[in-house]
Each structure stands twice: as C-alpha cells, then as structure tokens.
Amino acid sequence: LDRVLNRLREEQVAAGKGEQFDLLKTCLLGERSSVPYLELAGQLRMTEGNVKVTVHRLRQRYRELLRAEIAETVVSPADVDEELRQLFAALS
C-alpha cells in the first residue's frame, strides 16, 4: 500500500500537483472527515466541487495502481480480485 501511495504521489509531483496531493491524500486513506472538503477547497483555491472531482480521480488512479501492484504478485490475472478481497479483509 505504501508503494502504491508513493507511486501516486510521484505521478502527482511530476504533474506539478505535489502540494495538492499532500493535502488530499488523507481523503484516499479514509481520513476525510478530519478536514472537510470545503476547508480543503479554500486551502487549494479550488471550489468544493473541484476538490470532490479531484479526490474521485485520485481514488480511481489509486485503485488502478493497487490492482497493478497486486497483479505483479499473483500467478494469474484472475487471482487479482481474490487477493484484493483478502487484503481488505486483513486490513479491516
């Protein structure tokens, strides 16, 4: 999970969005309630709607990177979904 988060951060930094990522990464980790979207929007000089869309896209990319990372650890691509289920069960 750390590798996936670091990879996503590297992508965002390369796109010139490192500061934005650092503020929004808590939204990826299920800690969003600690800072409301409206407050994040003010810090980023964005609208609340833009923050929500950006977080949605970051989550989507995080899922893609996570699937790719897991695909490298299993024998068959068909095993990715089961491995994801087991990972999330272990984390919950």
C-alpha positions in Angstrom: 0.0 0.0 0.0 2.9 2.3 0.7 4.4 1.7 -2.7 1.1 2.4 -4.4 0.7 5.7 -2.4 4.3 6.7 -3.2 3.8 5.9 -6.9 0.7 8.0 -7.0 2.5 10.9 -5.2 5.4 10.6 -7.7 2.9 10.9 -10.6 1.3 13.9 -9.0 4.6 15.6 -8.3 5.6 15.1 -11.9 2.4 16.7 -13.0 3.1 19.7 -10.7 0.5 18.7 -8.2 2.6 17.6 -5.3 1.2 20.1 -2.8 -2.4 19.3 -3.8 -1.7 15.6 -3.4 -0.2 16.1 0.1 -3.4 17.9 1.2 -5.8 15.4 -0.4 -4.0 12.1 0.4 -5.9 11.9 3.7 -9.1 11.6 1.5 -7.6 8.5 0.0 -6.9 6.9 3.3 -10.4 7.2 4.8 -9.5 10.1 7.0 -11.5 12.7 5.1 -13.8 13.6 8.0 -10.8 15.2 9.8 -10.8 18.0 7.2 -14.0 19.0 5.3 -13.8 19.3 1.5 -14.8 23.0 1.9 -11.8 23.7 4.0 -9.5 21.8 1.6 -11.0 23.8 -1.2 -10.1 27.0 0.5 -6.5 25.9 1.1 -6.2 24.8 -2.6 -8.0 27.8 -4.0 -10.5 25.5 -5.7 -14.2 25.0 -5.5 -15.6 22.3 -3.2 -16.9 20.6 -6.4 -13.5 20.6 -8.0 -12.0 19.1 -4.8 -14.5 16.3 -4.9 -13.8 15.6 -8.6 -10.0 15.6 -7.9 -10.4 13.2 -5.0 -12.6 10.9 -7.1 -9.9 10.8 -9.8 -7.1 10.3 -7.2 -9.1 7.3 -5.7 -9.6 5.9 -9.2 -5.9 6.1 -10.0 -5.0 4.7 -6.6 -7.3 1.7 -7.4 -5.6 1.2 -10.8 -2.1 1.3 -9.3 -3.2 -1.0 -6.5 -4.5 -3.6 -9.0 -1.3 -3.3 -11.0 0.8 -3.8 -7.9 -1.2 -6.9 -6.8 -1.1 -8.3 -10.4 2.7 -8.4 -10.1 2.4 -10.7 -7.0 -0.1 -13.3 -8.2 0.3 -16.1 -10.7 -2.8 -15.4 -12.8 -4.6 -12.2 -13.6 -7.8 -13.9 -12.4 -6.3 -14.0 -8.9 -6.2 -10.2 -8.5 -9.8 -9.8 -7.3 -9.4 -12.5 -4.7 -6.1 -11.1 -3.5 -7.7 -7.7 -3.2 -10.6 -9.2 -1.1 -8.1 -10.9 1.2 -6.1 -7.7 1.6 -9.1 -5.6 2.5 -10.3 -8.3 4.9 -6.9 -8.3 6.6 -7.0 -4.5 6.9 -10.5 -4.3 8.3 
